[in-house]
Amino acid sequence: MKNKVVKYRLVSPLFIICCVVFPLSVMAQELSDIKNVKPFAVNGSIGLNTSFYNASGIPNRQSPFAYGVNANATLMLYGISMPFSFTWYSNDKAGFKQPFNQFGISPTYKWLTVHLGYRNVSFSEFTLNGYTFLGVGVEARPGKFRLGAVYGKFNQNSEYDLAMADSIPKLTRTGWAAKVGYGTDERFVDISLLRIGDSPRNFVDSLVKSGQLTPAQNLAVGVTSKFKITPRLFFNLDGSMSFFTHNRKMGQSDSIPHGLLRFADNFITVNNTSEYHNAIKAGLSYRFTSSVITSIEYRRIDPGFQSMGSYFFNNDLELITFNQSASFLKNKMNARGSLGLQRDNLDKTKNSTSKRVIGSLSMNYNINQNWGVDASYSNLSTNQRAFKTVQNDSLMVYQVNHNLMLMPRFMKTTETLSHTVMLNLNWMILNDKNAKTSSMTDTDTKVAMLMYALGLLKQKININVGTNYTNMSNQNYHNQLIGGTLGVTSMLLKDKLSLNWNNSFMLNKINGENGTVFNTGLNANYRFLPQHSVTLNFNLINNSFSNSTTVPSFNEIRGDIGYVFTF
């Protein structure tokens, strides 16, 4: 009984804050902004569309002919946006969307912001971090104080529906979160607290009785800080301890041996299904000059760490990362590099521990106003070592991914012409160090693309041509692509008509079988009155593998014609 009294006293001030502050915020917004906002407005478009399709050599991928109507409208009420959309097609495709079913507003007056409806708020990375809830909230920044509080429903009760692939059974989940801090954006300390739980009422009875679904409860306490140690040395910290009860229906435990769990018992039900885990992120950076910065970041998230105020955590992770950025030659050259060491199996309960080395280096050099070059290299390696002795070497994972990119470029613009030349070279290697599996996974991919774009500025015409080469191979597969592209865009008839014509031709070689792929597409839009326009889209694909037994040869034509009225 004592614990229940404590919980009531802790929660009730939150209700008082929200109930008192919310009316004041609405009144303040009306006095300062509402008089300058248009009370009512509506805009959108209505379109009629007909599409055609034909294919030979492969089964049809859409209806040969279809027609329909689509409409989009946005209602503005005192600056609040409420969008609608409607679609109907003769091929049984129809839909109506009313996104503001999840409607929310966040009016602001000076240092006060109020949240009402469906909102997402972040207090820290490991407590409340962007989870969408239905409820009320307030954030206040009077002077250097940093205050916040939210209360609402984080999940709605729902059952599993076999007809919906993404259907997940849920219990009604409600809770609150609060933040108290002091400082500025560059130097502050925040303490955040979150308490969210599944309601013991409105269970999905069949799932709860079978043990597939249990009502859980969560308390998370976090500290977030950022400050200067010296004018050049900066420190940031974000840490949290999360207490999680997986089945609050079991009732409270008669004895709670751990002092931290006894603290959590003041807020949530603590029993034999309760546990707590830690998460921390800390960083230190030193600014030698405005263009030379060195930093180190440490991140550790315990196995099983979770917060009902966040959607997902990649837990069972320890990572230390070294970062370096620098500029040279009067800031013409900028370089950035990082090296990270990562491991899992922090509690030694897995049969193996994976260790990864993550490295990257990027550079861009602007030689002059016309010439420049970009380059980057990344190295991702995974090394899995058995925690318990494993005799089968095929279970060992040791892979290295290399990615090298080089891109020189040239750009020049005059009063009448613009020129862009760009070469992109990319080399990717997956190297498996395990002799038992390397024959199936070793892959070597090389990509080269050369592109030239010419802009006729006065004529409003852009022409681009390009050629590309791709070679991907491993022991069981070899694919080689060589081809080119040609595209033209133009604005005609005093900008009323826009045209876009793109073409590509590829020589395709797959495991010794040769073929060609040709693709052409035309898009046109003509606006004959300020609110009226017609559109045309046409696309042709020809895939030819005349002697192939595995790759189909086919022709495919698709297009549509439409009319749009905008209001």
C-alpha positions in Angstrom: 0.0 0.0 0.0 2.9 2.3 0.8 4.3 1.9 -2.8 0.9 2.8 -4.3 0.8 6.1 -2.3 4.3 7.0 -3.5 3.4 6.4 -7.1 0.3 8.6 -6.9 2.3 11.5 -5.4 4.9 11.2 -8.1 2.5 11.2 -11.0 0.0 13.7 -9.9 2.2 16.8 -10.2 2.7 16.0 -13.9 -1.1 16.2 -14.4 -1.2 19.5 -12.6 1.6 21.0 -14.7 -0.1 19.9 -18.0 -3.6 21.0 -17.0 -2.4 24.4 -15.8 0.1 25.3 -18.5 -1.9 24.1 -21.5 -4.7 26.7 -21.3 -2.1 29.5 -20.8 -0.2 28.4 -23.9 -3.3 28.4 -26.1 -4.3 31.8 -24.8 -0.8 33.2 -25.4 -0.8 31.8 -29.0 -4.2 33.4 -29.7 -3.0 36.8 -28.5 0.3 36.8 -30.4 -0.2 34.9 -33.7 -3.8 34.0 -34.5 -4.7 37.5 -35.7 -2.0 37.2 -38.4 -3.1 33.8 -39.6 -5.7 33.2 -42.4 -8.6 31.5 -40.6 -9.5 29.2 -43.5 -8.0 28.0 -46.8 -8.1 25.0 -49.0 -5.9 23.9 -51.9 -5.2 20.8 -53.8 -5.7 19.1 -57.2 -8.1 16.7 -59.0 -6.8 14.5 -61.8 -8.1 12.1 -64.4 -5.8 9.4 -65.7 -5.8 6.6 -68.2 -3.0 4.0 -68.5 -2.0 1.4 -71.1 0.3 -1.6 -71.0 1.6 -4.3 -73.2 4.2 -7.0 -72.7 5.4 -10.0 -74.8 7.8 -12.7 -73.6 6.8 -12.3 -69.9 3.5 -12.4 -68.0 1.7 -9.1 -67.7 2.8 -7.1 -64.7 -0.2 -4.7 -64.8 -3.6 -4.4 -66.5 -3.5 -3.7 -70.3 -5.8 -0.7 -69.8 -7.1 1.3 -66.8 -8.6 4.6 -66.0 -9.3 6.5 -62.8 -9.4 9.6 -60.8 -7.3 10.9 -57.9 -7.7 13.9 -55.7 -5.6 15.6 -53.1 -6.7 18.4 -50.8 -5.3 20.2 -47.8 -7.6 22.1 -45.5 -5.9 24.9 -43.5 -7.7 26.0 -40.3 -5.9 28.8 -38.4 -2.5 27.5 -39.7 -3.3 23.9 -39.0 -2.8 21.6 -42.0 -5.3 18.7 -42.6 -4.5 16.7 -45.8 -6.9 14.3 -47.6 -6.2 12.1 -50.6 -8.5 9.9 -52.7 -7.7 7.4 -55.5 -9.9 5.2 -57.6 -9.0 3.1 -60.7 -11.0 0.7 -62.8 -8.6 -2.2 -62.0 -10.0 -2.4 -58.5 -7.3 -0.1 -57.0 -8.9 2.4 -54.7 -8.0 4.2 -51.5 -8.8 7.0 -49.2 -6.3 8.5 -46.8 -6.8 10.9 -43.9 -3.4 11.3 -42.4 -4.6 13.7 -39.7 -6.3 10.7 -37.9 -3.0 11.1 -36.1 -3.4 14.8 -35.6 -1.3 16.9 -33.3 -0.3 20.5 -32.6 2.6 22.1 -30.8 1.9 25.9 -30.3 4.8 27.9 -29.1 4.8 31.2 -27.2 8.2 32.7 -26.3 9.9 30.1 -24.2 6.9 27.8 -23.8 5.8 25.0 -26.2 2.7 22.8 -25.6 2.1 19.5 -27.3 -1.4 18.2 -27.9 -2.6 15.1 -29.8 -0.2 12.7 -31.6 3.3 14.0 -31.0 6.8 12.7 -30.6 9.3 14.3 -28.2 12.9 13.6 -27.3 14.4 14.1 -23.9 17.5 11.9 -24.3 18.7 9.0 -26.5 18.1 6.3 -24.0 14.8 7.4 -22.3 12.2 9.3 -24.3 13.5 9.5 -27.9 11.0 10.2 -30.6 8.3 7.7 -29.8 4.9 8.8 -31.1 2.2 9.0 -28.3 -1.3 10.4 -28.0 -1.5 12.8 -25.2 -0.3 16.2 -23.8 3.0 17.6 -23.1 4.9 20.8 -22.3 8.5 22.0 -22.8 9.6 25.2 -21.1 12.9 27.1 -21.3 12.6 30.1 -18.9 16.0 31.6 -18.6 18.6 28.7 -18.4 16.1 26.2 -17.0 15.3 23.2 -19.3 12.0 21.6 -18.3 9.7 19.1 -20.0 6.9 16.7 -19.3 4.6 14.5 -21.4 1.7 12.1 -20.6 -0.2 9.9 -23.0 -0.9 6.6 -24.7 2.1 5.0 -26.4 0.2 1.9 -27.8 -3.4 1.0 -28.4 -4.8 -2.4 -27.6 -4.9 -4.5 -30.8 -5.1 -8.2 -31.8 -3.2 -10.1 -34.4 -4.9 -10.1 -37.8 -3.9 -12.9 -40.2 -5.0 -10.7 -43.2 -2.4 -8.0 -42.3 1.2 -9.1 -42.7 2.5 -6.3 -40.3 -0.1 -6.9 -37.7 1.3 -7.2 -34.2 -0.7 -7.9 -31.0 -0.4 -5.1 -28.5 -1.7 -4.1 -25.1 -2.8 -0.5 -24.2 0.4 1.2 -23.1 0.3 4.5 -21.2 2.9 6.5 -19.3 4.7 9.7 -18.7 8.1 11.2 -19.0 9.7 14.3 -17.4 12.9 16.3 -17.8 14.6 18.8 -15.5 17.8 20.6 -16.6 19.8 23.8 -16.5 22.1 25.5 -18.9 22.4 26.6 -22.6 22.5 24.5 -25.8 26.3 24.5 -25.5 26.6 23.8 -21.8 23.9 22.0 -19.8 22.9 19.1 -17.6 19.6 17.3 -18.0 18.0 14.6 -15.8 15.1 12.7 -17.4 12.7 10.1 -16.0 10.3 7.8 -17.9 7.6 5.5 -16.6 5.5 3.6 -19.1 3.5 0.4 -18.7 1.0 -1.9 -20.3 -2.5 -1.6 -18.8 -3.6 -4.6 -16.7 -7.1 -4.1 -18.3 -8.3 -4.7 -21.8 -6.0 -7.7 -22.4 -6.0 -9.7 -25.6 -7.2 -12.6 -23.4 -6.3 -15.5 -25.6 -2.7 -14.3 -26.1 -2.3 -13.3 -22.4 -3.6 -16.7 -21.1 -1.3 -18.6 -23.4 1.7 -16.6 -22.3 2.4 -15.1 -25.7 1.7 -11.6 -24.5 2.4 -10.3 -21.0 1.8 -6.8 -19.6 5.2 -5.1 -19.1 6.3 -2.0 -17.3 9.4 0.2 -17.7 11.2 2.9 -15.6 14.2 4.6 -17.2 16.4 7.3 -15.6 18.8 9.3 -17.7 21.5 12.0 -17.4 22.5 14.0 -20.5 25.3 16.7 -20.3 27.4 18.8 -22.6 30.0 21.3 -21.5 33.4 22.8 -22.2 36.3 21.6 -20.0 38.6 24.3 -21.6 37.9 26.7 -24.5 39.2 23.9 -26.8 38.2 20.7 -25.0 34.5 19.6 -25.2 32.8 16.7 -23.3 29.3 15.2 -23.8 27.6 12.4 -21.9 24.3 10.5 -22.3 23.7 7.6 -19.9 20.6 5.8 -18.7 19.6 2.9 -16.4 16.4 1.1 -17.5 14.3 -1.1 -15.1 12.1 -3.4 -17.0 9.4 -5.8 -15.6 8.4 -8.3 -18.3 5.2 -9.5 -16.6 3.6 -7.1 -14.0 0.6 -9.5 -13.7 2.8 -11.8 -11.5 2.5 -9.2 -8.7 5.2 -7.7 -6.5 7.9 -9.8 -5.0 8.0 -10.4 -1.2 11.7 -9.6 -1.1 13.8 -7.3 -3.3 17.4 -8.0 -2.7 19.0 -5.3 -4.9 19.0 -1.7 -3.7 18.5 -0.3 -7.2 15.4 -2.6 -7.7 14.1 -1.3 -4.4 14.3 2.2 -5.8 12.4 1.2 -8.9 9.7 -0.4 -6.8 8.6 3.1 -5.9 7.5 3.6 -9.5 6.7 0.3 -11.1 5.9 -3.3 -10.1 9.1 -5.2 -9.3 8.9 -9.0 -9.2 10.9 -12.1 -10.4 10.6 -10.9 -14.1 12.2 -7.5 -13.3 15.7 -6.7 -14.5 17.8 -3.5 -15.1 20.4 -2.6 -17.7 22.7 0.3 -18.5 23.5 2.3 -21.6 26.1 5.0 -21.9 27.5 7.2 -24.7 30.4 9.6 -23.9 32.5 11.7 -26.1 35.6 14.0 -25.9 36.7 16.3 -28.6 39.6 18.7 -28.9 39.7 21.6 -31.4 43.3 22.4 -32.2 42.2 25.0 -34.8 38.9 25.9 -36.5 39.8 23.2 -39.1 41.5 20.5 -37.1 39.4 18.5 -34.7 40.2 15.3 -32.9 37.5 13.3 -31.0 36.9 10.0 -29.3 33.5 8.4 -28.5 32.7 5.5 -26.3 29.3 3.6 -26.5 28.2 0.7 -24.4 24.6 -0.8 -24.4 24.0 -3.8 -22.1 22.4 -6.9 -23.5 18.7 -6.7 -23.0 18.6 -2.9 -22.6 15.3 -1.4 -23.8 13.1 1.7 -23.3 9.4 2.0 -24.0 10.1 5.6 -25.0 12.3 4.5 -28.0 11.6 2.2 -30.9 14.8 0.2 -31.2 18.2 -0.2 -29.7 21.1 -2.2 -31.1 22.1 -3.6 -27.7 24.8 -6.0 -26.6 27.3 -3.6 -28.0 30.6 -1.9 -27.0 32.2 0.5 -29.4 35.0 2.9 -29.2 35.6 5.3 -32.2 38.4 7.7 -33.0 37.6 10.6 -35.3 39.9 13.1 -37.0 39.0 16.0 -39.3 41.3 18.5 -40.9 41.5 21.1 -43.6 44.6 22.1 -45.6 45.7 24.4 -48.4 43.5 27.3 -47.2 40.5 25.0 -46.8 40.7 23.8 -50.4 41.3 20.2 -49.1 39.1 18.7 -46.4 39.8 15.3 -44.9 37.9 13.1 -42.4 38.8 9.8 -40.9 37.5 7.4 -38.3 38.6 4.1 -36.7 36.3 2.0 -34.6 36.6 -1.2 -32.5 33.4 -3.0 -31.7 32.5 -6.2 -29.8 29.4 -8.0 -28.5 28.7 -10.8 -26.0 29.3 -8.4 -23.1 27.7 -10.7 -20.5 29.6 -13.9 -21.9 26.3 -15.8 -22.4 26.8 -16.4 -26.2 28.8 -19.3 -27.7 30.9 -16.8 -29.6 32.1 -13.2 -29.5 32.1 -11.0 -32.7 34.8 -8.3 -33.0 34.7 -5.7 -35.7 37.1 -3.1 -37.0 35.4 -0.2 -38.7 37.5 2.3 -40.6 36.9 5.1 -43.1 38.7 7.9 -44.8 37.3 10.6 -47.0 38.8 13.6 -48.8 37.7 16.3 -51.2 40.0 18.7 -52.9 38.8 21.8 -54.8 41.8 22.5 -57.0 40.3 25.7 -58.4 36.8 27.0 -59.2 36.5 24.4 -62.0 38.4 21.3 -61.0 37.9 19.1 -58.0 38.2 15.5 -56.8 36.5 13.4 -54.1 37.9 10.2 -52.7 36.9 7.8 -49.9 37.9 4.4 -48.5 36.1 2.3 -45.9 37.0 -1.0 -44.3 34.5 -3.0 -42.3 35.8 -6.3 -40.8 34.0 -8.9 -38.7 35.9 -11.4 -36.7 33.9 -13.9 -34.7 35.8 -16.0 -32.1 34.3 -18.9 -30.2 33.7 -18.3 -26.5 33.3 -22.1 -26.1 35.5 -24.4 -28.2 34.0 -25.2 -31.6 35.6 -27.9 -33.7 33.9 -27.0 -37.0 35.8 -24.2 -38.8 32.8 -23.5 -41.1 31.1 -21.8 -38.1 33.8 -19.1 -37.9 33.0 -15.7 -39.3 35.9 -13.5 -40.4 35.0 -11.2 -43.3 36.5 -7.9 -44.6 34.6 -5.4 -46.7 36.7 -2.9 -48.7 35.1 0.0 -50.6 37.2 2.5 -52.6 35.8 5.5 -54.4 37.5 8.1 -56.6 35.5 10.9 -58.4 37.3 13.7 -60.3 35.0 16.4 -61.6 35.0 19.5 -63.8 32.4 22.3 -63.7 32.3 25.5 -65.7 29.5 28.0 -66.3 29.3 31.0 -68.6 26.5 33.4 -69.5 25.2 31.0 -72.1 26.6 27.5 -71.3 27.3 25.2 -68.4 29.6 22.2 -68.6 29.8 19.3 -66.1 32.2 16.3 -66.5 32.3 13.7 -63.8 34.1 10.3 -63.5 33.0 7.9 -60.8 35.3 4.9 -60.0 34.2 2.4 -57.4 35.8 -0.8 -56.3 34.1 -3.1 -53.7 35.6 -6.3 -52.3 34.1 -8.8 -49.9 37.0 -11.0 -48.6 36.1 -14.0 -46.5 39.0 -15.2 -44.5 37.3 -18.5 -43.7 38.6 -21.1 -46.2 35.5 -23.3 -45.7 33.1 -20.5 -46.9 35.2 -18.1 -49.0 34.3 -19.9 -52.3 30.6 -18.9 -51.7 31.0 -15.4 -50.4 34.1 -13.8 -51.9 32.9 -11.1 -54.3 34.7 -8.5 -56.4 32.7 -5.6 -57.9 34.1 -2.8 -60.1 32.0 0.2 -61.3 33.0 3.0 -63.6 30.8 5.8 -64.8 31.6 8.8 -67.0 29.1 11.6 -67.5 29.0 14.9 -69.4 26.2 17.4 -69.1 25.7 20.5 -71.3 23.4 23.3 -70.4 22.1 25.8 -73.0 21.0 28.4 -70.5 19.2 30.8 -72.8 17.4 28.0 -74.7 16.6 26.2 -71.4 17.9 22.9 -72.8 20.0 20.4 -70.9 21.7 17.5 -72.6 23.5 14.7 -70.7 25.5 11.7 -72.1 27.2 9.0 -70.2 28.9 5.6 -70.4 29.2 3.0 -67.6 30.8 -0.3 -66.9 30.0 -2.8 -64.1 31.8 -6.1 -63.4 30.7 -8.3 -60.5 32.1 -11.7 -60.0 32.5 -14.5 -57.5 33.3 -18.2 -57.9 29.7 -19.1 -59.0 28.5 -15.9 -60.7 29.8 -13.4 -63.2 27.9 -10.4 -64.5 29.3 -7.7 -66.9 27.4 -4.6 -68.0 28.7 -2.1 -70.6 26.5 0.7 -72.0 25.6 4.3 -72.3 22.9 6.9 -71.6 21.5 9.9 -73.4 19.0 12.4 -72.0 17.5 15.7 -73.0 15.3 18.1 -71.0 13.8 21.3 -72.2 11.3 24.0 -71.5 9.3 25.3 -74.5 6.4 27.6 -75.3 7.3 30.2 -72.7 7.8 27.5 -70.1 4.3 26.1 -70.5 5.7 22.8 -72.0 8.3 20.7 -70.2 9.9 17.7 -71.9 12.2 15.0 -70.5 13.6 12.2 -72.8 15.9 9.5 -71.4 17.6 6.5 -73.1 19.9 3.8 -72.0 21.5 0.9 -73.8 23.4 -1.9 -72.1 25.4 -5.0 -73.2 24.7 -7.6 -70.6 26.8 -10.7 -70.0 25.6 -13.1 -67.3 27.7 -16.3 -66.8 28.7 -16.3 -70.5 25.2 -15.6 -71.9 25.1 -12.4 -73.9 22.2 -10.0 -74.3 21.1 -6.4 -74.6 18.8 -4.1 -72.6 17.3 -1.0 -74.2 15.2 1.5 -72.3 13.6 4.7 -73.5 11.2 7.0 -71.6 9.4 10.3 -72.5 7.7 12.6 -70.0 5.8 15.7 -71.0 3.8 18.2 -69.1 1.8 21.1 -70.7 0.1 23.8 -68.7 -2.3 25.5 -71.0 -4.0 27.6 -68.3 -2.8 28.6 -64.8 -4.8 25.8 -63.1 -5.0 23.2 -65.9 -2.4 20.9 -67.3 -2.1 17.6 -69.2 0.7 15.0 -68.8 2.1 12.2 -70.9 4.4 9.4 -69.7 5.7 6.7 -72.0 8.3 3.9 -71.4 9.7 1.1 -73.5 11.9 -1.8 -72.3 13.5 -4.3 -74.7 15.4 -7.2 -73.0 17.1 -9.5 -75.6 18.8 -12.8 -74.7 18.1 -14.8 -77.8 20.2 -17.9 -77.0 19.6 -17.8 -73.2 17.8 -20.5 -71.3 17.8 -18.7 -67.9 17.3 -15.0 -68.8 14.0 -14.2 -70.5 13.8 -12.0 -73.6 10.8 -9.6 -73.6 9.3 -6.3 -74.7 7.3 -4.1 -72.4 5.5 -0.9 -73.1 3.7 1.2 -70.5 2.3 4.7 -70.4 -0.3 7.0 -69.1 -2.1 10.2 -70.1 -3.6 12.5 -67.5 -5.4 15.8 -66.9 -4.9 17.8 -63.6 -6.9 20.7 -62.2 -5.2 22.6 -59.4 -7.1 24.8 -57.0 
